[in-house]
């Protein structure tokens, strides 16, 4: 079984910034850290 979750976001600067279709910002960094800590993939 693959551990993967789908995360919904809203473009709300500065927490999430749409940089030409690639999202960045605090919430993206936070999700990446959480996913790494609990060993899951997300999209």
C-alpha positions in Angstrom: 0.0 0.0 0.0 1.4 3.4 -1.0 1.2 6.2 1.5 0.2 9.2 -0.5 -2.2 12.1 0.2 -3.6 14.8 -1.9 -3.2 18.3 -0.4 -5.5 21.1 -1.3 -4.2 24.7 -1.2 -5.3 28.2 -1.8 -3.1 30.9 -3.3 -2.8 33.1 -0.2 0.4 35.1 -0.2 2.8 34.9 1.6 1.8 31.5 2.9 1.5 30.1 -0.6 2.8 31.7 -3.7 2.1 30.6 -7.3 5.4 31.0 -9.1 4.3 30.1 -12.7 2.5 26.9 -11.7 5.1 25.9 -9.1 3.9 26.6 -5.6 6.3 27.8 -2.9 6.0 29.5 0.5 5.6 28.7 4.2 2.8 26.2 3.9 4.5 24.3 1.1 7.7 24.1 3.2 5.6 23.0 6.2 3.9 20.2 4.2 7.2 19.0 2.8 8.7 18.8 6.4 5.6 17.0 7.8 5.6 14.5 4.9 9.3 13.8 5.3 8.8 13.3 9.1 6.0 10.8 8.8 7.4 9.2 5.6 4.5 9.8 3.1 4.3 11.2 -0.4 1.9 14.1 -1.2 0.7 15.9 -4.3 
